[in-house]
């Protein structure tokens, strides 16, 4: 029986990457732009029902909600060639259509006001599922709607569906460029608190790294949002391939997450993918082997999260866990030999208090999508260097906070009225604690770390209850 997953796309970024994700899934399962199965899609063995359900006329509908506070992106989807794919009852656009003005507090406050309408949609989708496993949230942490309203929905989901898994694909802003959103550090910090406390797994999609990969690996001089969103959709579809083309292991979300997240708070994953191609490179064919793919996945230049660590700090960083999802024509003996070579060459530095092994899941490729490579791979990794990304967010927040800059934008809303800025202080403390925990993971004594904190035990118990199959 498929374990269904409901996808919730929030804000401009969330709906844009969500749209690319559904395009990719339709291609891989032979589903047309109108939701009807293509004539050539005659091969079985896939599980469309995890992400789609069938209407009375047999056309496939995504288990998805499209949510935004301003209409531009969703109007674009509704006027696109995929306009008949979605369930129009699952589209929510705020009546005033004014957006959140890139203000987390505005998005959060509006989320409180409209949450009943959105939860009605979610409840209806959940009731239509035979064996709901969890939710996937697509959003950005830097703007207003994806960060603020996304935060409120995360809290509500965690409260209403406490036994269901919540995974997010969270887009982090480009830290190397000046942002159009001057309050981006505030928005990011407030959202990070909710991602730490209310999500079971966060796949970090770092715009800094995505742009670097597009320039260096794909040789795109000025990558567009559409091109970086295409990278994101590749990661999203590859990370769900074992759910949609099931094998002996990792064929549900709980199976994927249980091994990657040994401790509840450290649930932020980075990704790598190889080989990457763009349309103009489709005729560039090279030999791909399992060893080549697995070795490339460990190279920093293929990781979709930027490390802001200094050289000494970078050398101390360690992998907590790794799962490689390998797609294509693969002999299991090749996997064993590749793992042996990687171990002999000491290419991976693991923590000392956990299993020092790369897990591998083999998955079929879609028979309906032609690629120039025989083997491709996605790495999902829990790595302590991700703390430097959070430290960067904290540093940018501190710069603004010291100057008391732009806080009037937040004081207009109930959470911050009467100059109550305790929410910022609490968020900062939680992220500092997260950074400290990832740092502690590098020590062999980590198991003893935080034992005196009763809050840790409560968080662990909450996650354990979800990870019972």
C-alpha positions as CSV (number, residue, x, y, z in Angstrom):
1,X,0.0,0.0,0.0
2,X,1.5,3.4,-1.0
3,X,2.1,5.8,1.9
4,X,0.9,9.1,0.5
5,X,2.6,12.4,0.8
6,X,0.9,15.8,0.6
7,X,2.9,18.6,-0.9
8,X,2.3,22.2,0.3
9,X,3.8,25.0,-1.8
10,X,3.9,28.4,-0.1
11,X,4.9,31.7,-1.5
12,X,6.5,32.8,-4.8
13,X,9.6,30.6,-4.5
14,X,7.7,27.6,-3.1
15,X,5.3,27.6,-5.9
16,X,8.0,28.0,-8.5
17,X,10.1,25.1,-7.4
18,X,6.9,23.1,-6.7
19,X,5.8,23.7,-10.3
20,X,9.2,22.4,-11.6
21,X,8.9,19.3,-9.3
22,X,5.5,18.4,-10.7
23,X,6.6,18.9,-14.3
24,X,9.5,16.4,-13.6
25,X,7.2,13.9,-11.9
26,X,4.8,14.0,-14.9
27,X,7.6,13.3,-17.3
28,X,9.0,10.4,-15.2
29,X,5.6,8.7,-14.8
30,X,4.3,9.4,-18.4
31,X,1.6,11.8,-17.3
32,X,0.5,14.5,-19.7
33,X,0.1,18.2,-19.0
34,X,-3.6,17.6,-18.5
35,X,-3.1,14.8,-16.0
36,X,-4.0,12.0,-18.5
37,X,-1.6,9.0,-18.9
38,X,0.3,9.2,-22.2
39,X,-0.4,6.4,-24.7
40,X,3.2,5.2,-24.4
41,X,3.1,4.9,-20.6
42,X,2.3,1.2,-20.5
43,X,5.0,0.0,-18.1
44,X,4.0,-0.6,-14.5
45,X,6.0,-1.0,-11.3
46,X,5.9,2.6,-10.3
47,X,3.9,4.1,-7.4
48,X,2.1,7.2,-8.8
49,X,-0.3,7.1,-5.8
50,X,2.3,8.4,-3.4
51,X,2.2,11.9,-5.0
52,X,-0.9,11.7,-7.2
53,X,-4.5,10.4,-7.0
54,X,-6.9,9.6,-9.8
55,X,-10.1,11.5,-10.5
56,X,-13.3,9.8,-11.6
57,X,-12.3,10.2,-15.2
58,X,-8.9,8.5,-14.4
59,X,-6.7,11.6,-14.9
60,X,-4.0,12.1,-12.3
61,X,-4.1,15.0,-9.8
62,X,-1.2,16.0,-7.6
63,X,-1.7,15.7,-3.9
64,X,-0.7,19.4,-3.7
65,X,-1.8,22.7,-2.2
66,X,-0.7,26.0,-3.8
67,X,-0.7,28.8,-1.3
68,X,0.3,32.5,-1.7
69,X,-0.7,35.9,-0.4
70,X,-0.3,37.5,-3.8
71,X,-1.6,36.1,-7.1
72,X,1.2,36.6,-9.7
73,X,2.9,33.2,-9.6
74,X,-0.2,31.2,-9.1
75,X,-2.0,33.1,-11.9
76,X,1.0,32.2,-14.1
77,X,0.5,28.5,-13.2
78,X,-3.2,28.7,-13.9
79,X,-2.6,30.2,-17.3
80,X,0.2,27.7,-18.2
81,X,-0.1,24.5,-20.2
82,X,-0.3,22.7,-16.8
83,X,-3.5,24.6,-15.7
84,X,-5.7,21.5,-15.8
85,X,-3.2,19.4,-13.8
86,X,-4.0,20.7,-10.3
87,X,-7.1,20.5,-8.2
88,X,-8.4,24.1,-8.3
89,X,-10.1,23.6,-4.9
90,X,-6.5,23.3,-3.5
91,X,-5.4,26.7,-4.6
92,X,-5.4,29.5,-2.0
93,X,-4.7,33.2,-2.8
94,X,-5.4,35.9,-0.3
95,X,-8.4,38.0,-1.1
96,X,-6.6,41.3,-0.9
97,X,-3.7,39.9,-3.0
98,X,-1.2,42.3,-1.4
99,X,1.4,39.8,-0.4
100,X,3.4,39.9,2.8
101,X,5.8,42.7,1.7
102,X,8.9,40.5,2.4
103,X,8.0,40.7,6.1
104,X,8.0,37.5,8.1
105,X,5.7,39.1,10.7
106,X,3.1,40.0,8.1
107,X,3.2,36.5,6.6
108,X,2.9,34.9,10.0
109,X,0.0,37.2,11.0
110,X,-1.9,36.6,7.8
111,X,-1.3,32.9,8.2
112,X,-3.1,33.0,11.6
113,X,-6.1,34.7,9.9
114,X,-6.5,32.3,7.0
115,X,-5.2,29.1,8.5
116,X,-8.7,27.6,8.9
117,X,-9.3,27.8,5.1
118,X,-5.9,26.2,4.3
119,X,-6.3,23.5,7.0
120,X,-9.7,22.6,5.5
121,X,-7.9,21.8,2.2
122,X,-5.2,19.8,4.0
123,X,-7.8,17.9,6.0
124,X,-9.7,17.1,2.8
125,X,-6.5,15.8,1.2
126,X,-5.6,13.8,4.3
127,X,-9.0,12.2,4.5
128,X,-8.7,11.2,0.8
129,X,-5.5,9.2,1.6
130,X,-5.5,5.6,2.5
131,X,-2.3,5.7,4.5
132,X,-0.9,9.2,4.8
133,X,2.7,9.2,5.7
134,X,3.4,12.9,5.9
135,X,3.8,16.3,4.3
136,X,6.4,18.1,2.2
137,X,6.6,21.9,2.4
138,X,8.3,23.9,-0.4
139,X,9.2,27.5,0.6
140,X,11.9,30.1,0.9
141,X,13.2,31.3,4.3
142,X,14.1,34.9,3.2
143,X,10.9,36.5,2.0
144,X,7.5,37.1,3.7
145,X,5.0,34.5,2.6
146,X,7.2,31.4,2.4
147,X,9.0,32.3,5.6
148,X,6.2,33.8,7.7
149,X,3.1,31.9,6.6
150,X,5.3,28.8,6.0
151,X,6.3,29.0,9.7
152,X,2.7,29.3,10.9
153,X,1.7,26.3,8.8
154,X,4.6,24.3,10.1
155,X,3.5,24.9,13.7
156,X,-0.1,24.1,12.8
157,X,0.8,20.9,11.0
158,X,3.0,19.7,13.8
159,X,0.1,20.4,16.3
160,X,-2.7,18.9,14.2
161,X,-0.8,16.0,12.6
162,X,1.7,15.3,15.4
163,X,2.2,11.6,14.3
164,X,2.9,12.5,10.6
165,X,6.3,13.3,9.2
166,X,7.0,16.9,8.0
167,X,9.8,17.3,5.5
168,X,10.7,20.7,4.0
169,X,12.6,21.8,0.9
170,X,13.8,25.1,2.2
171,X,15.6,27.6,-0.1
172,X,18.2,29.7,1.7
173,X,19.1,33.1,0.3
174,X,22.3,33.9,-1.6
175,X,24.6,35.1,1.2
176,X,27.3,36.4,-1.1
177,X,25.2,39.0,-2.9
178,X,23.4,42.1,-1.6
179,X,19.7,41.2,-1.2
180,X,16.7,43.2,-2.4
181,X,15.1,42.2,0.9
182,X,16.9,44.2,3.5
183,X,15.1,42.4,6.4
184,X,16.2,39.0,5.0
185,X,18.4,38.2,8.1
186,X,15.4,38.7,10.4
187,X,13.1,36.6,8.3
188,X,15.7,33.8,8.0
189,X,16.3,33.6,11.7
190,X,12.6,33.5,12.7
191,X,12.0,30.8,10.1
192,X,15.0,28.8,11.2
193,X,13.6,28.5,14.7
194,X,10.4,26.8,13.3
195,X,12.4,24.6,11.0
196,X,14.4,23.5,14.0
197,X,11.4,22.9,16.3
198,X,8.6,21.9,14.0
199,X,10.1,20.0,11.0
200,X,11.4,16.4,11.1
201,X,13.7,16.9,8.1
202,X,14.9,20.0,6.3
203,X,16.6,19.6,2.9
204,X,18.7,22.8,2.6
205,X,18.7,24.4,-0.8
206,X,21.3,27.1,-0.7
207,X,21.0,29.7,-3.5
208,X,24.7,30.6,-3.1
209,X,25.7,27.1,-3.9
210,X,23.1,26.6,-6.6
211,X,24.3,29.7,-8.4
212,X,28.0,28.6,-8.1
213,X,27.1,25.1,-9.5
214,X,25.2,26.7,-12.4
215,X,28.2,28.9,-13.3
216,X,31.1,26.5,-12.6
217,X,29.5,23.1,-13.5
218,X,26.9,24.0,-16.1
219,X,28.9,27.0,-17.5
220,X,26.0,29.4,-17.4
221,X,27.3,32.9,-17.3
222,X,24.2,34.4,-15.6
223,X,22.0,31.7,-14.3
224,X,18.3,32.5,-14.2
225,X,15.8,31.6,-11.5
226,X,14.3,29.0,-13.9
227,X,17.7,27.4,-14.3
228,X,18.4,27.2,-10.6
229,X,14.8,26.0,-10.0
230,X,15.5,23.2,-12.5
231,X,18.5,22.1,-10.3
232,X,16.1,22.1,-7.3
233,X,13.5,20.0,-9.1
234,X,16.2,17.5,-10.1
235,X,17.1,17.1,-6.4
236,X,13.5,16.8,-5.3
237,X,12.6,14.2,-7.9
238,X,15.8,12.2,-7.3
239,X,15.2,12.2,-3.5
240,X,11.8,10.8,-3.9
241,X,12.7,8.2,-6.5
242,X,12.9,5.3,-4.1
243,X,9.3,6.2,-2.9
244,X,8.0,6.2,-6.5
245,X,10.0,3.2,-7.8
246,X,10.2,1.0,-4.7
247,X,12.8,-1.5,-4.0
248,X,13.7,-3.6,-0.9
249,X,14.7,-0.6,1.2
250,X,14.0,3.1,1.6
251,X,10.6,2.8,0.0
252,X,8.9,5.1,2.4
253,X,9.8,8.5,4.0
254,X,10.3,7.0,7.4
255,X,12.9,4.6,6.0
256,X,14.8,7.4,4.3
257,X,14.9,9.6,7.4
258,X,15.4,7.2,10.2
259,X,19.0,6.4,9.1
260,X,19.9,9.9,8.1
261,X,18.8,11.6,11.3
262,X,20.1,9.8,14.4
263,X,19.4,12.8,16.7
264,X,16.2,14.8,16.5
265,X,17.6,18.4,16.4
266,X,20.3,17.7,13.7
267,X,17.9,17.1,10.9
268,X,19.2,19.5,8.3
269,X,20.4,17.7,5.1
270,X,22.7,18.8,2.3
271,X,22.5,17.3,-1.2
272,X,24.8,16.6,-4.1
273,X,23.9,15.4,-7.6
274,X,25.8,14.1,-10.6
275,X,26.0,14.3,-13.5
276,X,24.4,17.7,-14.2
277,X,23.4,18.8,-17.7
278,X,21.5,21.6,-19.3
279,X,19.6,21.5,-22.6
280,X,22.5,22.7,-24.7
281,X,24.7,20.0,-23.2
282,X,22.5,17.0,-24.1
283,X,24.8,15.8,-26.8
284,X,27.8,15.8,-24.4
285,X,28.1,12.1,-23.5
286,X,30.7,10.8,-21.1
287,X,31.2,7.4,-19.4
288,X,29.5,7.1,-16.0
289,X,30.3,4.4,-13.5
290,X,29.1,3.8,-10.0
291,X,32.5,4.6,-8.5
292,X,32.8,7.8,-10.6
293,X,29.3,8.9,-9.5
294,X,29.9,8.1,-5.8
295,X,33.3,9.8,-5.8
296,X,31.9,12.9,-7.5
297,X,29.1,13.1,-4.9
298,X,31.7,13.6,-2.2
299,X,33.4,16.5,-4.0
300,X,32.7,19.9,-2.5
301,X,32.0,21.5,-5.9
302,X,28.9,19.2,-6.3
303,X,27.4,20.0,-2.9
304,X,24.4,22.3,-3.0
305,X,25.2,24.0,0.3
306,X,28.1,26.5,0.6
307,X,30.5,26.0,3.5
308,X,31.6,29.3,5.1
309,X,34.1,27.4,7.2
310,X,37.8,28.4,7.5
311,X,40.3,25.8,6.5
312,X,40.9,24.6,10.1
313,X,37.2,24.4,10.8
314,X,36.6,22.6,7.5
315,X,39.1,19.9,8.3
316,X,37.3,19.2,11.6
317,X,33.8,18.8,9.9
318,X,32.4,15.3,9.7
319,X,29.6,13.4,8.1
320,X,27.0,12.2,10.5
321,X,25.3,10.1,7.8
322,X,25.2,9.6,4.1
323,X,22.6,8.1,1.8
324,X,23.4,7.8,-1.9
325,X,20.5,7.1,-4.2
326,X,21.9,5.6,-7.4
327,X,19.8,5.4,-10.5
328,X,20.4,3.4,-13.6
329,X,21.9,0.1,-14.8
330,X,23.8,-0.9,-11.7
331,X,25.2,-4.2,-10.6
332,X,25.2,-4.5,-6.7
333,X,28.8,-5.8,-6.8
334,X,29.9,-2.5,-8.4
335,X,28.4,-0.7,-5.4
336,X,30.3,-3.0,-2.9
337,X,33.6,-2.5,-4.8
338,X,33.0,1.3,-5.0
339,X,32.4,1.5,-1.3
340,X,35.6,-0.5,-0.6
341,X,37.6,1.9,-2.8
342,X,36.2,5.0,-1.1
343,X,37.0,3.4,2.3
344,X,40.5,2.5,1.3
345,X,41.2,6.0,0.1
346,X,39.7,7.6,3.2
347,X,37.6,10.0,1.2
348,X,35.0,10.3,4.0
349,X,35.5,11.6,7.5
350,X,32.7,10.2,9.7
351,X,31.7,11.0,13.3
352,X,33.2,8.6,15.9
353,X,30.0,7.8,17.8
354,X,28.0,6.4,14.9
355,X,28.2,3.9,12.0
356,X,31.0,4.9,9.6
357,X,29.4,3.7,6.4
358,X,27.8,5.2,3.3
359,X,24.3,3.8,2.7
360,X,23.3,3.1,-0.8
361,X,19.8,2.8,-2.3
362,X,19.5,1.5,-5.8
363,X,16.6,2.8,-7.9
364,X,15.3,2.3,-11.4
365,X,15.3,5.2,-13.9
366,X,12.1,6.3,-15.5
367,X,11.6,4.4,-18.8
368,X,10.0,7.5,-20.2
369,X,12.9,10.0,-19.8
370,X,15.9,9.6,-22.0
371,X,19.2,10.7,-20.5
372,X,22.8,10.8,-21.9
373,X,24.2,9.0,-18.8
374,X,23.9,5.4,-17.8
375,X,24.2,6.1,-14.0
376,X,23.3,9.1,-11.9
377,X,23.4,9.7,-8.2
378,X,22.0,11.9,-5.5
379,X,23.6,12.2,-2.1
380,X,21.6,13.1,1.0
381,X,24.1,13.9,3.7
382,X,23.9,15.0,7.3
383,X,27.2,17.0,7.8
384,X,28.4,19.1,10.6
385,X,29.7,21.9,8.3
386,X,26.2,23.0,7.8
387,X,26.5,24.9,11.1
388,X,28.6,27.5,9.3
389,X,25.6,28.4,7.1
390,X,23.5,28.9,10.3
391,X,26.4,31.0,11.8
392,X,26.4,33.1,8.7
393,X,22.6,33.8,9.2
394,X,23.2,34.6,12.9
395,X,26.1,37.0,11.9
396,X,23.9,38.9,9.4
397,X,21.1,39.1,12.0
398,X,23.4,40.5,14.7
399,X,24.6,43.3,12.3
400,X,21.0,44.5,11.8
401,X,19.9,44.0,15.4
402,X,22.8,46.0,16.8
403,X,21.7,49.0,14.7
404,X,18.0,48.3,15.6
405,X,17.4,48.6,11.9
406,X,14.0,48.1,10.2
407,X,12.4,46.8,13.4
408,X,9.4,49.1,13.0
409,X,8.2,46.8,10.1
410,X,7.8,44.1,12.7
411,X,6.4,46.2,15.6
412,X,3.2,46.7,13.6
413,X,2.1,43.1,14.2
414,X,0.8,41.5,17.4
415,X,3.8,39.3,18.1
416,X,6.1,42.3,18.3
417,X,3.8,45.0,19.6
418,X,4.8,47.1,22.6
419,X,8.4,46.7,21.4
420,X,8.4,43.1,22.5
421,X,11.4,41.6,20.7
422,X,11.7,38.5,22.8
423,X,10.8,36.3,19.7
424,X,14.0,37.5,18.1
425,X,16.0,36.7,21.2
426,X,14.5,33.2,21.6
427,X,15.0,32.4,17.9
428,X,18.7,33.5,18.2
429,X,19.2,31.3,21.3
430,X,17.7,28.2,19.5
431,X,19.8,28.7,16.4
432,X,22.9,29.2,18.6
433,X,22.0,25.9,20.4
434,X,21.7,24.2,17.0
435,X,25.1,25.4,15.9
436,X,26.6,24.2,19.2
437,X,25.0,20.8,18.8
438,X,26.4,20.3,15.3
439,X,29.8,21.4,16.7
440,X,29.4,18.9,19.5
441,X,28.7,16.1,17.0
442,X,32.3,16.3,15.9
443,X,33.4,15.1,19.3
444,X,33.5,11.5,20.3
445,X,31.8,12.5,23.6
446,X,28.7,13.8,21.8
447,X,26.5,11.1,23.3
448,X,27.0,12.8,26.7
449,X,26.3,16.3,25.3
450,X,23.2,18.0,26.5
451,X,22.1,15.2,28.8
452,X,21.2,17.8,31.4
453,X,18.7,19.5,29.1
454,X,15.2,18.0,29.6
455,X,14.0,19.7,26.5
456,X,16.3,17.5,24.4
457,X,14.6,14.4,25.8
458,X,11.1,15.8,24.9
459,X,12.2,16.6,21.3
460,X,13.7,13.1,20.9
461,X,10.6,11.4,22.3
462,X,8.4,13.4,19.9
463,X,10.4,12.3,16.8
464,X,10.7,8.7,18.0
465,X,6.9,8.5,18.1
466,X,6.8,9.5,14.4
467,X,9.5,7.0,13.4
468,X,7.6,4.0,14.5
469,X,6.5,2.2,11.3
